[in-house]
Amino acid sequence: MELREILAISGQPGLFKYVAQSQRGVIVESLIDGKRMNASATSKVSALTEISMFTEGDDIPLADVFTRIYAHTGGKEAISHKESPEALKAAFAEVLPEYDRDRVHVSDIKKCFSWFNTLVAAGFTEFKLPTEEE
């Protein structure tokens, strides 16, 4: 399983693995409980490889943020997304000190830590972006 196969679906909690194309959208499998469902063609579906975080300089791909969190935690789960906003901001600043504090909201930080913990629980250890040849 690669990071480019992992999807976030607007309005749906958690992350999903791409399974197949269907007539009305895509068939996905939840990384949390393994249940399959159809994500309709009208749903906003984003691959994690397409998402990035705002920083003071260039935006950083989410895969690089996950790599930094993984190195910071030593491969263990990160802070819970249910912690206080101040604790989440402090933990995120340790991992990505150059993040743009005006454009990155607490909800974005919550999603980042929640998604990271879901991926680690699913057995992810490498968060690489697909190369151009692929």
Number of C-alpha atoms within 10 A of each C-alpha: 10 13 18 18 14 21 22 18 17 12 9 11 13 18 22 26 21 19 15 11 12 12 9 11 15 17 18 23 20 17 18 14 9 11 10 15 13 16 22 15 12 8 13 11 18 14 17 20 20 12 13 15 20 17 17 12 9 11 13 15 17 21 22 18 19 23 18 16 25 22 12 13 13 10 14 15 17 19 18 13 20 11 11 11 15 10 14 20 17 12 17 22 14 13 18 17 13 14 19 16 14 9 12 14 12 17 11 12 18 21 14 20 22 20 19 27 22 17 22 17 14 12 10 16 14 16 21 16 16 11 6 5 4 4
